Amino acid sequence: MFKRKSKLKREFDDKLRSLMIETRDEWEQAKFIESHLDDYDQEVFIRRKITECQHFYLYKEAKIRNLGIE
């Protein structure tokens, strides 16, 4: 019974790590796009802020779970 619990935790921890990497890449891409715009585009700004918030939420969750963060 306890073996299954640790297996599930490890599985979800791995999913969290991969999701953190994915959101970090999306955030970096959104920052790159925003920096190369000639004029101010509110949609790009909002998209960057959303991905930034998602990434920091996942980071906070990983910190609570005591994951080794890269």
mmJSON file of the N, C-alpha and C atoms, coordinates in Angstrom:
{"data_MODEL":{"atom_site":{
"group_PDB":["ATOM","ATOM","ATOM","ATOM","ATOM","ATOM","ATOM","ATOM","ATOM","ATOM","ATOM","ATOM","ATOM","ATOM","ATOM","ATOM","ATOM","ATOM","ATOM","ATOM","ATOM","ATOM","ATOM","ATOM","ATOM","ATOM","ATOM","ATOM","ATOM","ATOM","ATOM","ATOM","ATOM","ATOM","ATOM","ATOM","ATOM","ATOM","ATOM","ATOM","ATOM","ATOM","ATOM","ATOM","ATOM","ATOM","ATOM","ATOM","ATOM","ATOM","ATOM","ATOM","ATOM","ATOM","ATOM","ATOM","ATOM","ATOM","ATOM","ATOM","ATOM","ATOM","ATOM","ATOM","ATOM","ATOM","ATOM","ATOM","ATOM","ATOM","ATOM","ATOM","ATOM","ATOM","ATOM","ATOM","ATOM","ATOM","ATOM","ATOM","ATOM","ATOM","ATOM","ATOM","ATOM","ATOM","ATOM","ATOM","ATOM","ATOM","ATOM","ATOM","ATOM","ATOM","ATOM","ATOM","ATOM","ATOM","ATOM","ATOM","ATOM","ATOM","ATOM","ATOM","ATOM","ATOM","ATOM","ATOM","ATOM","ATOM","ATOM","ATOM","ATOM","ATOM","ATOM","ATOM","ATOM","ATOM","ATOM","ATOM","ATOM","ATOM","ATOM","ATOM","ATOM","ATOM","ATOM","ATOM","ATOM","ATOM","ATOM","ATOM","ATOM","ATOM","ATOM","ATOM","ATOM","ATOM","ATOM","ATOM","ATOM","ATOM","ATOM","ATOM","ATOM","ATOM","ATOM","ATOM","ATOM","ATOM","ATOM","ATOM","ATOM","ATOM","ATOM","ATOM","ATOM","ATOM","ATOM","ATOM","ATOM","ATOM","ATOM","ATOM","ATOM","ATOM","ATOM","ATOM","ATOM","ATOM","ATOM","ATOM","ATOM","ATOM","ATOM","ATOM","ATOM","ATOM","ATOM","ATOM","ATOM","ATOM","ATOM","ATOM","ATOM","ATOM","ATOM","ATOM","ATOM","ATOM","ATOM","ATOM","ATOM","ATOM","ATOM","ATOM","ATOM","ATOM","ATOM","ATOM","ATOM","ATOM","ATOM","ATOM","ATOM","ATOM","ATOM","ATOM","ATOM","ATOM"],
"id":[1,2,3,4,5,6,7,8,9,10,11,12,13,14,15,16,17,18,19,20,21,22,23,24,25,26,27,28,29,30,31,32,33,34,35,36,37,38,39,40,41,42,43,44,45,46,47,48,49,50,51,52,53,54,55,56,57,58,59,60,61,62,63,64,65,66,67,68,69,70,71,72,73,74,75,76,77,78,79,80,81,82,83,84,85,86,87,88,89,90,91,92,93,94,95,96,97,98,99,100,101,102,103,104,105,106,107,108,109,110,111,112,113,114,115,116,117,118,119,120,121,122,123,124,125,126,127,128,129,130,131,132,133,134,135,136,137,138,139,140,141,142,143,144,145,146,147,148,149,150,151,152,153,154,155,156,157,158,159,160,161,162,163,164,165,166,167,168,169,170,171,172,173,174,175,176,177,178,179,180,181,182,183,184,185,186,187,188,189,190,191,192,193,194,195,196,197,198,199,200,201,202,203,204,205,206,207,208,209,210],
"type_symbol":["N","C","C","N","C","C","N","C","C","N","C","C","N","C","C","N","C","C","N","C","C","N","C","C","N","C","C","N","C","C","N","C","C","N","C","C","N","C","C","N","C","C","N","C","C","N","C","C","N","C","C","N","C","C","N","C","C","N","C","C","N","C","C","N","C","C","N","C","C","N","C","C","N","C","C","N","C","C","N","C","C","N","C","C","N","C","C","N","C","C","N","C","C","N","C","C","N","C","C","N","C","C","N","C","C","N","C","C","N","C","C","N","C","C","N","C","C","N","C","C","N","C","C","N","C","C","N","C","C","N","C","C","N","C","C","N","C","C","N","C","C","N","C","C","N","C","C","N","C","C","N","C","C","N","C","C","N","C","C","N","C","C","N","C","C","N","C","C","N","C","C","N","C","C","N","C","C","N","C","C","N","C","C","N","C","C","N","C","C","N","C","C","N","C","C","N","C","C","N","C","C","N","C","C","N","C","C","N","C","C"],
"label_atom_id":["N","CA","C","N","CA","C","N","CA","C","N","CA","C","N","CA","C","N","CA","C","N","CA","C","N","CA","C","N","CA","C","N","CA","C","N","CA","C","N","CA","C","N","CA","C","N","CA","C","N","CA","C","N","CA","C","N","CA","C","N","CA","C","N","CA","C","N","CA","C","N","CA","C","N","CA","C","N","CA","C","N","CA","C","N","CA","C","N","CA","C","N","CA","C","N","CA","C","N","CA","C","N","CA","C","N","CA","C","N","CA","C","N","CA","C","N","CA","C","N","CA","C","N","CA","C","N","CA","C","N","CA","C","N","CA","C","N","CA","C","N","CA","C","N","CA","C","N","CA","C","N","CA","C","N","CA","C","N","CA","C","N","CA","C","N","CA","C","N","CA","C","N","CA","C","N","CA","C","N","CA","C","N","CA","C","N","CA","C","N","CA","C","N","CA","C","N","CA","C","N","CA","C","N","CA","C","N","CA","C","N","CA","C","N","CA","C","N","CA","C","N","CA","C","N","CA","C","N","CA","C","N","CA","C","N","CA","C","N","CA","C","N","CA","C"],
"label_alt_id":[null,null,null,null,null,null,null,null,null,null,null,null,null,null,null,null,null,null,null,null,null,null,null,null,null,null,null,null,null,null,null,null,null,null,null,null,null,null,null,null,null,null,null,null,null,null,null,null,null,null,null,null,null,null,null,null,null,null,null,null,null,null,null,null,null,null,null,null,null,null,null,null,null,null,null,null,null,null,null,null,null,null,null,null,null,null,null,null,null,null,null,null,null,null,null,null,null,null,null,null,null,null,null,null,null,null,null,null,null,null,null,null,null,null,null,null,null,null,null,null,null,null,null,null,null,null,null,null,null,null,null,null,null,null,null,null,null,null,null,null,null,null,null,null,null,null,null,null,null,null,null,null,null,null,null,null,null,null,null,null,null,null,null,null,null,null,null,null,null,null,null,null,null,null,null,null,null,null,null,null,null,null,null,null,null,null,null,null,null,null,null,null,null,null,null,null,null,null,null,null,null,null,null,null,null,null,null,null,null,null],
"label_comp_id":["MET","MET","MET","PHE","PHE","PHE","LYS","LYS","LYS","ARG","ARG","ARG","LYS","LYS","LYS","SER","SER","SER","LYS","LYS","LYS","LEU","LEU","LEU","LYS","LYS","LYS","ARG","ARG","ARG","GLU","GLU","GLU","PHE","PHE","PHE","ASP","ASP","ASP","ASP","ASP","ASP","LYS","LYS","LYS","LEU","LEU","LEU","ARG","ARG","ARG","SER","SER","SER","LEU","LEU","LEU","MET","MET","MET","ILE","ILE","ILE","GLU","GLU","GLU","THR","THR","THR","ARG","ARG","ARG","ASP","ASP","ASP","GLU","GLU","GLU","TRP","TRP","TRP","GLU","GLU","GLU","GLN","GLN","GLN","ALA","ALA","ALA","LYS","LYS","LYS","PHE","PHE","PHE","ILE","ILE","ILE","GLU","GLU","GLU","SER","SER","SER","HIS","HIS","HIS","LEU","LEU","LEU","ASP","ASP","ASP","ASP","ASP","ASP","TYR","TYR","TYR","ASP","ASP","ASP","GLN","GLN","GLN","GLU","GLU","GLU","VAL","VAL","VAL","PHE","PHE","PHE","ILE","ILE","ILE","ARG","ARG","ARG","ARG","ARG","ARG","LYS","LYS","LYS","ILE","ILE","ILE","THR","THR","THR","GLU","GLU","GLU","CYS","CYS","CYS","GLN","GLN","GLN","HIS","HIS","HIS","PHE","PHE","PHE","TYR","TYR","TYR","LEU","LEU","LEU","TYR","TYR","TYR","LYS","LYS","LYS","GLU","GLU","GLU","ALA","ALA","ALA","LYS","LYS","LYS","ILE","ILE","ILE","ARG","ARG","ARG","ASN","ASN","ASN","LEU","LEU","LEU","GLY","GLY","GLY","ILE","ILE","ILE","GLU","GLU","GLU"],
"label_asym_id":["A","A","A","A","A","A","A","A","A","A","A","A","A","A","A","A","A","A","A","A","A","A","A","A","A","A","A","A","A","A","A","A","A","A","A","A","A","A","A","A","A","A","A","A","A","A","A","A","A","A","A","A","A","A","A","A","A","A","A","A","A","A","A","A","A","A","A","A","A","A","A","A","A","A","A","A","A","A","A","A","A","A","A","A","A","A","A","A","A","A","A","A","A","A","A","A","A","A","A","A","A","A","A","A","A","A","A","A","A","A","A","A","A","A","A","A","A","A","A","A","A","A","A","A","A","A","A","A","A","A","A","A","A","A","A","A","A","A","A","A","A","A","A","A","A","A","A","A","A","A","A","A","A","A","A","A","A","A","A","A","A","A","A","A","A","A","A","A","A","A","A","A","A","A","A","A","A","A","A","A","A","A","A","A","A","A","A","A","A","A","A","A","A","A","A","A","A","A","A","A","A","A","A","A","A","A","A","A","A","A"],
"label_entity_id":["1","1","1","1","1","1","1","1","1","1","1","1","1","1","1","1","1","1","1","1","1","1","1","1","1","1","1","1","1","1","1","1","1","1","1","1","1","1","1","1","1","1","1","1","1","1","1","1","1","1","1","1","1","1","1","1","1","1","1","1","1","1","1","1","1","1","1","1","1","1","1","1","1","1","1","1","1","1","1","1","1","1","1","1","1","1","1","1","1","1","1","1","1","1","1","1","1","1","1","1","1","1","1","1","1","1","1","1","1","1","1","1","1","1","1","1","1","1","1","1","1","1","1","1","1","1","1","1","1","1","1","1","1","1","1","1","1","1","1","1","1","1","1","1","1","1","1","1","1","1","1","1","1","1","1","1","1","1","1","1","1","1","1","1","1","1","1","1","1","1","1","1","1","1","1","1","1","1","1","1","1","1","1","1","1","1","1","1","1","1","1","1","1","1","1","1","1","1","1","1","1","1","1","1","1","1","1","1","1","1"],
"label_seq_id":[1,1,1,2,2,2,3,3,3,4,4,4,5,5,5,6,6,6,7,7,7,8,8,8,9,9,9,10,10,10,11,11,11,12,12,12,13,13,13,14,14,14,15,15,15,16,16,16,17,17,17,18,18,18,19,19,19,20,20,20,21,21,21,22,22,22,23,23,23,24,24,24,25,25,25,26,26,26,27,27,27,28,28,28,29,29,29,30,30,30,31,31,31,32,32,32,33,33,33,34,34,34,35,35,35,36,36,36,37,37,37,38,38,38,39,39,39,40,40,40,41,41,41,42,42,42,43,43,43,44,44,44,45,45,45,46,46,46,47,47,47,48,48,48,49,49,49,50,50,50,51,51,51,52,52,52,53,53,53,54,54,54,55,55,55,56,56,56,57,57,57,58,58,58,59,59,59,60,60,60,61,61,61,62,62,62,63,63,63,64,64,64,65,65,65,66,66,66,67,67,67,68,68,68,69,69,69,70,70,70],
"pdbx_PDB_ins_code":[null,null,null,null,null,null,null,null,null,null,null,null,null,null,null,null,null,null,null,null,null,null,null,null,null,null,null,null,null,null,null,null,null,null,null,null,null,null,null,null,null,null,null,null,null,null,null,null,null,null,null,null,null,null,null,null,null,null,null,null,null,null,null,null,null,null,null,null,null,null,null,null,null,null,null,null,null,null,null,null,null,null,null,null,null,null,null,null,null,null,null,null,null,null,null,null,null,null,null,null,null,null,null,null,null,null,null,null,null,null,null,null,null,null,null,null,null,null,null,null,null,null,null,null,null,null,null,null,null,null,null,null,null,null,null,null,null,null,null,null,null,null,null,null,null,null,null,null,null,null,null,null,null,null,null,null,null,null,null,null,null,null,null,null,null,null,null,null,null,null,null,null,null,null,null,null,null,null,null,null,null,null,null,null,null,null,null,null,null,null,null,null,null,null,null,null,null,null,null,null,null,null,null,null,null,null,null,null,null,null],
"Cartn_x":[0.818,0.0,0.865,1.901,2.753,3.639,3.906,4.725,3.995,2.689,1.887,1.852,1.766,1.725,3.015,4.142,5.414,5.565,5.034,5.099,4.256,3.058,2.205,2.844,3.435,4.084,5.223,6.027,7.146,6.628,5.546,4.972,4.486,3.774,3.269,4.38,5.411,6.563,7.257,7.367,7.966,7.122,5.8,4.919,5.056,5.187,5.352,6.652,7.726,9.012,8.911,8.299,8.198,7.297,6.244,5.375,6.09,6.948,7.731,8.685,9.317,10.234,9.471,8.309,7.484,7.024,6.55,6.088,7.253,8.43,9.601,9.967,9.916,10.217,9.192,7.911,6.872,7.081,7.47,7.699,8.886,9.97,11.136,10.784,9.977,9.568,8.698,7.797,6.942,7.762,8.786,9.656,10.428,10.891,11.636,10.755,9.529,8.599,8.294,8.059,7.729,8.902,10.116,11.273,11.542,11.06,11.321,10.152,9.164,8.05,8.41,7.953,8.196,7.225,5.985,4.982,4.426,3.71,3.153,1.924,1.933,0.802,0.321,-0.883,-1.404,-1.601,-1.97,-2.186,-0.896,0.205,1.498,1.908,1.68,1.991,1.182,-0.093,-0.967,-0.549,-0.206,0.229,1.511,2.426,3.666,3.377,2.501,2.176,1.481,0.633,-0.054,0.952,1.857,2.848,3.796,4.112,4.964,4.276,3.005,2.25,2.134,1.9,1.809,3.127,4.231,5.54,5.818,5.547,5.836,4.889,3.672,2.768,3.321,3.775,4.347,5.631,6.418,7.644,7.321,6.274,5.847,5.376,4.63,4.15,5.32,6.317,7.49,8.267,8.313,8.997,8.271,6.942,6.161,6.406,6.536,6.729,8.186,9.072,10.507,11.141,10.828,11.439,12.792,13.678,14.951,14.712,14.806,14.505,15.779,15.727,16.897,17.173],
"Cartn_y":[-1.188,0.0,1.257,1.286,2.465,2.583,1.452,1.454,2.176,1.971,2.602,4.118,4.548,5.973,6.654,6.038,6.64,6.633,5.604,5.547,6.652,6.887,7.962,9.327,9.522,10.8,11.047,10.04,10.176,10.483,9.821,10.047,11.495,11.987,13.354,14.391,14.059,14.953,15.081,13.974,14.012,14.844,14.71,15.519,16.998,17.31,18.697,19.277,18.496,18.966,19.247,18.336,18.539,19.725,19.923,21.068,22.372,22.356,23.552,23.912,22.916,23.161,23.714,23.148,23.597,25.045,25.387,26.762,27.742,27.306,28.189,28.508,27.49,27.714,28.648,28.465,29.355,30.78,30.933,32.255,32.941,32.188,32.74,33.15,32.342,32.667,33.927,34.049,35.236,36.487,36.375,37.523,37.915,36.906,37.176,37.898,37.428,38.049,39.479,39.672,41.009,41.978,41.5,42.381,42.771,41.98,42.267,42.946,43.387,44.111,45.576,46.142,47.562,48.44,48.011,48.794,47.978,48.627,47.997,47.186,45.911,45.037,44.44,44.81,44.392,42.873,42.241,40.794,40.035,40.473,39.838,40.041,41.242,41.526,40.63,40.474,39.643,38.178,37.71,36.325,36.061,37.032,36.881,36.834,37.694,37.72,36.428,35.876,34.623,33.482,33.373,32.292,32.493,33.746,34.028,33.595,33.909,33.523,32.007,31.341,29.883,29.27,29.796,29.252,29.447,30.619,30.862,30.106,29.846,29.004,27.581,27.045,25.705,25.655,26.718,26.802,26.758,27.488,27.502,26.11,25.45,24.101,23.124,23.26,22.383,22.637,23.869,24.192,23.572,23.58,22.965,21.449,20.837,19.386,18.978,19.942,19.701,18.975,19.434,18.861,19.512,18.766,19.342,20.157,21.456,22.35,22.666,22.56,22.783,24.239],
"Cartn_z":[0.0,0.0,0.0,0.829,0.887,-0.349,-0.957,-2.159,-3.295,-3.376,-4.418,-4.216,-2.968,-2.666,-3.109,-2.829,-3.233,-4.75,-5.398,-6.862,-7.478,-6.929,-7.43,-7.198,-6.025,-5.732,-6.717,-6.957,-7.886,-9.295,-9.697,-11.021,-11.168,-10.16,-10.243,-10.079,-9.333,-9.234,-10.589,-11.299,-12.634,-13.59,-13.493,-14.334,-14.006,-12.723,-12.31,-12.844,-12.772,-13.314,-14.809,-15.545,-16.998,-17.321,-16.547,-16.75,-16.427,-15.419,-15.087,-16.216,-16.79,-17.906,-19.102,-19.368,-20.492,-20.308,-19.112,-18.884,-18.889,-18.412,-18.453,-19.906,-20.772,-22.186,-22.832,-22.494,-23.028,-22.547,-21.292,-20.722,-21.404,-21.607,-22.301,-23.73,-24.399,-25.758,-25.773,-24.817,-24.745,-24.452,-23.593,-23.323,-24.582,-25.328,-26.554,-27.57,-27.743,-28.689,-28.272,-26.975,-26.486,-26.677,-26.504,-26.646,-28.094,-29.05,-30.45,-31.162,-30.423,-31.032,-31.216,-32.31,-32.559,-31.78,-31.689,-30.972,-29.8,-28.935,-27.743,-28.135,-27.8,-28.075,-26.76,-26.368,-25.076,-25.007,-26.089,-26.088,-25.796,-26.366,-26.12,-24.667,-24.137,-22.746,-21.805,-22.081,-21.25,-21.329,-22.514,-22.679,-21.886,-21.896,-21.131,-19.635,-19.159,-17.742,-17.299,-18.146,-17.81,-17.683,-18.637,-18.568,-17.391,-17.089,-15.938,-14.63,-14.498,-13.303,-13.185,-14.3,-14.282,-13.82,-14.354,-14.002,-12.517,-11.971,-10.568,-9.642,-10.095,-9.307,-9.22,-10.348,-10.353,-9.523,-9.578,-8.787,-7.295,-6.911,-5.511,-5.083,-5.929,-5.626,-5.493,-6.354,-6.291,-4.997,-4.564,-3.32,-2.128,-2.151,-1.087,-1.047,-2.218,-2.302,-2.087,-1.89,-1.68,-2.859,-4.063,-5.259,-5.502,-6.102,-6.537,-7.785,-7.656,-8.771,-9.524,-10.846,-11.693,-11.879],
"occupancy":[1.0,1.0,1.0,1.0,1.0,1.0,1.0,1.0,1.0,1.0,1.0,1.0,1.0,1.0,1.0,1.0,1.0,1.0,1.0,1.0,1.0,1.0,1.0,1.0,1.0,1.0,1.0,1.0,1.0,1.0,1.0,1.0,1.0,1.0,1.0,1.0,1.0,1.0,1.0,1.0,1.0,1.0,1.0,1.0,1.0,1.0,1.0,1.0,1.0,1.0,1.0,1.0,1.0,1.0,1.0,1.0,1.0,1.0,1.0,1.0,1.0,1.0,1.0,1.0,1.0,1.0,1.0,1.0,1.0,1.0,1.0,1.0,1.0,1.0,1.0,1.0,1.0,1.0,1.0,1.0,1.0,1.0,1.0,1.0,1.0,1.0,1.0,1.0,1.0,1.0,1.0,1.0,1.0,1.0,1.0,1.0,1.0,1.0,1.0,1.0,1.0,1.0,1.0,1.0,1.0,1.0,1.0,1.0,1.0,1.0,1.0,1.0,1.0,1.0,1.0,1.0,1.0,1.0,1.0,1.0,1.0,1.0,1.0,1.0,1.0,1.0,1.0,1.0,1.0,1.0,1.0,1.0,1.0,1.0,1.0,1.0,1.0,1.0,1.0,1.0,1.0,1.0,1.0,1.0,1.0,1.0,1.0,1.0,1.0,1.0,1.0,1.0,1.0,1.0,1.0,1.0,1.0,1.0,1.0,1.0,1.0,1.0,1.0,1.0,1.0,1.0,1.0,1.0,1.0,1.0,1.0,1.0,1.0,1.0,1.0,1.0,1.0,1.0,1.0,1.0,1.0,1.0,1.0,1.0,1.0,1.0,1.0,1.0,1.0,1.0,1.0,1.0,1.0,1.0,1.0,1.0,1.0,1.0,1.0,1.0,1.0,1.0,1.0,1.0,1.0,1.0,1.0,1.0,1.0,1.0],
"B_iso_or_equiv":[0.0,0.0,0.0,0.0,0.0,0.0,0.0,0.0,0.0,0.0,0.0,0.0,0.0,0.0,0.0,0.0,0.0,0.0,0.0,0.0,0.0,0.0,0.0,0.0,0.0,0.0,0.0,0.0,0.0,0.0,0.0,0.0,0.0,0.0,0.0,0.0,0.0,0.0,0.0,0.0,0.0,0.0,0.0,0.0,0.0,0.0,0.0,0.0,0.0,0.0,0.0,0.0,0.0,0.0,0.0,0.0,0.0,0.0,0.0,0.0,0.0,0.0,0.0,0.0,0.0,0.0,0.0,0.0,0.0,0.0,0.0,0.0,0.0,0.0,0.0,0.0,0.0,0.0,0.0,0.0,0.0,0.0,0.0,0.0,0.0,0.0,0.0,0.0,0.0,0.0,0.0,0.0,0.0,0.0,0.0,0.0,0.0,0.0,0.0,0.0,0.0,0.0,0.0,0.0,0.0,0.0,0.0,0.0,0.0,0.0,0.0,0.0,0.0,0.0,0.0,0.0,0.0,0.0,0.0,0.0,0.0,0.0,0.0,0.0,0.0,0.0,0.0,0.0,0.0,0.0,0.0,0.0,0.0,0.0,0.0,0.0,0.0,0.0,0.0,0.0,0.0,0.0,0.0,0.0,0.0,0.0,0.0,0.0,0.0,0.0,0.0,0.0,0.0,0.0,0.0,0.0,0.0,0.0,0.0,0.0,0.0,0.0,0.0,0.0,0.0,0.0,0.0,0.0,0.0,0.0,0.0,0.0,0.0,0.0,0.0,0.0,0.0,0.0,0.0,0.0,0.0,0.0,0.0,0.0,0.0,0.0,0.0,0.0,0.0,0.0,0.0,0.0,0.0,0.0,0.0,0.0,0.0,0.0,0.0,0.0,0.0,0.0,0.0,0.0,0.0,0.0,0.0,0.0,0.0,0.0],
"pdbx_formal_charge":[null,null,null,null,null,null,null,null,null,null,null,null,null,null,null,null,null,null,null,null,null,null,null,null,null,null,null,null,null,null,null,null,null,null,null,null,null,null,null,null,null,null,null,null,null,null,null,null,null,null,null,null,null,null,null,null,null,null,null,null,null,null,null,null,null,null,null,null,null,null,null,null,null,null,null,null,null,null,null,null,null,null,null,null,null,null,null,null,null,null,null,null,null,null,null,null,null,null,null,null,null,null,null,null,null,null,null,null,null,null,null,null,null,null,null,null,null,null,null,null,null,null,null,null,null,null,null,null,null,null,null,null,null,null,null,null,null,null,null,null,null,null,null,null,null,null,null,null,null,null,null,null,null,null,null,null,null,null,null,null,null,null,null,null,null,null,null,null,null,null,null,null,null,null,null,null,null,null,null,null,null,null,null,null,null,null,null,null,null,null,null,null,null,null,null,null,null,null,null,null,null,null,null,null,null,null,null,null,null,null],
"auth_seq_id":[1,1,1,2,2,2,3,3,3,4,4,4,5,5,5,6,6,6,7,7,7,8,8,8,9,9,9,10,10,10,11,11,11,12,12,12,13,13,13,14,14,14,15,15,15,16,16,16,17,17,17,18,18,18,19,19,19,20,20,20,21,21,21,22,22,22,23,23,23,24,24,24,25,25,25,26,26,26,27,27,27,28,28,28,29,29,29,30,30,30,31,31,31,32,32,32,33,33,33,34,34,34,35,35,35,36,36,36,37,37,37,38,38,38,39,39,39,40,40,40,41,41,41,42,42,42,43,43,43,44,44,44,45,45,45,46,46,46,47,47,47,48,48,48,49,49,49,50,50,50,51,51,51,52,52,52,53,53,53,54,54,54,55,55,55,56,56,56,57,57,57,58,58,58,59,59,59,60,60,60,61,61,61,62,62,62,63,63,63,64,64,64,65,65,65,66,66,66,67,67,67,68,68,68,69,69,69,70,70,70],
"auth_comp_id":["MET","MET","MET","PHE","PHE","PHE","LYS","LYS","LYS","ARG","ARG","ARG","LYS","LYS","LYS","SER","SER","SER","LYS","LYS","LYS","LEU","LEU","LEU","LYS","LYS","LYS","ARG","ARG","ARG","GLU","GLU","GLU","PHE","PHE","PHE","ASP","ASP","ASP","ASP","ASP","ASP","LYS","LYS","LYS","LEU","LEU","LEU","ARG","ARG","ARG","SER","SER","SER","LEU","LEU","LEU","MET","MET","MET","ILE","ILE","ILE","GLU","GLU","GLU","THR","THR","THR","ARG","ARG","ARG","ASP","ASP","ASP","GLU","GLU","GLU","TRP","TRP","TRP","GLU","GLU","GLU","GLN","GLN","GLN","ALA","ALA","ALA","LYS","LYS","LYS","PHE","PHE","PHE","ILE","ILE","ILE","GLU","GLU","GLU","SER","SER","SER","HIS","HIS","HIS","LEU","LEU","LEU","ASP","ASP","ASP","ASP","ASP","ASP","TYR","TYR","TYR","ASP","ASP","ASP","GLN","GLN","GLN","GLU","GLU","GLU","VAL","VAL","VAL","PHE","PHE","PHE","ILE","ILE","ILE","ARG","ARG","ARG","ARG","ARG","ARG","LYS","LYS","LYS","ILE","ILE","ILE","THR","THR","THR","GLU","GLU","GLU","CYS","CYS","CYS","GLN","GLN","GLN","HIS","HIS","HIS","PHE","PHE","PHE","TYR","TYR","TYR","LEU","LEU","LEU","TYR","TYR","TYR","LYS","LYS","LYS","GLU","GLU","GLU","ALA","ALA","ALA","LYS","LYS","LYS","ILE","ILE","ILE","ARG","ARG","ARG","ASN","ASN","ASN","LEU","LEU","LEU","GLY","GLY","GLY","ILE","ILE","ILE","GLU","GLU","GLU"],
"auth_asym_id":["A","A","A","A","A","A","A","A","A","A","A","A","A","A","A","A","A","A","A","A","A","A","A","A","A","A","A","A","A","A","A","A","A","A","A","A","A","A","A","A","A","A","A","A","A","A","A","A","A","A","A","A","A","A","A","A","A","A","A","A","A","A","A","A","A","A","A","A","A","A","A","A","A","A","A","A","A","A","A","A","A","A","A","A","A","A","A","A","A","A","A","A","A","A","A","A","A","A","A","A","A","A","A","A","A","A","A","A","A","A","A","A","A","A","A","A","A","A","A","A","A","A","A","A","A","A","A","A","A","A","A","A","A","A","A","A","A","A","A","A","A","A","A","A","A","A","A","A","A","A","A","A","A","A","A","A","A","A","A","A","A","A","A","A","A","A","A","A","A","A","A","A","A","A","A","A","A","A","A","A","A","A","A","A","A","A","A","A","A","A","A","A","A","A","A","A","A","A","A","A","A","A","A","A","A","A","A","A","A","A"],
"auth_atom_id":["N","CA","C","N","CA","C","N","CA","C","N","CA","C","N","CA","C","N","CA","C","N","CA","C","N","CA","C","N","CA","C","N","CA","C","N","CA","C","N","CA","C","N","CA","C","N","CA","C","N","CA","C","N","CA","C","N","CA","C","N","CA","C","N","CA","C","N","CA","C","N","CA","C","N","CA","C","N","CA","C","N","CA","C","N","CA","C","N","CA","C","N","CA","C","N","CA","C","N","CA","C","N","CA","C","N","CA","C","N","CA","C","N","CA","C","N","CA","C","N","CA","C","N","CA","C","N","CA","C","N","CA","C","N","CA","C","N","CA","C","N","CA","C","N","CA","C","N","CA","C","N","CA","C","N","CA","C","N","CA","C","N","CA","C","N","CA","C","N","CA","C","N","CA","C","N","CA","C","N","CA","C","N","CA","C","N","CA","C","N","CA","C","N","CA","C","N","CA","C","N","CA","C","N","CA","C","N","CA","C","N","CA","C","N","CA","C","N","CA","C","N","CA","C","N","CA","C","N","CA","C","N","CA","C","N","CA","C","N","CA","C","N","CA","C"],
"pdbx_PDB_model_num":[1,1,1,1,1,1,1,1,1,1,1,1,1,1,1,1,1,1,1,1,1,1,1,1,1,1,1,1,1,1,1,1,1,1,1,1,1,1,1,1,1,1,1,1,1,1,1,1,1,1,1,1,1,1,1,1,1,1,1,1,1,1,1,1,1,1,1,1,1,1,1,1,1,1,1,1,1,1,1,1,1,1,1,1,1,1,1,1,1,1,1,1,1,1,1,1,1,1,1,1,1,1,1,1,1,1,1,1,1,1,1,1,1,1,1,1,1,1,1,1,1,1,1,1,1,1,1,1,1,1,1,1,1,1,1,1,1,1,1,1,1,1,1,1,1,1,1,1,1,1,1,1,1,1,1,1,1,1,1,1,1,1,1,1,1,1,1,1,1,1,1,1,1,1,1,1,1,1,1,1,1,1,1,1,1,1,1,1,1,1,1,1,1,1,1,1,1,1,1,1,1,1,1,1,1,1,1,1,1,1]
}}}
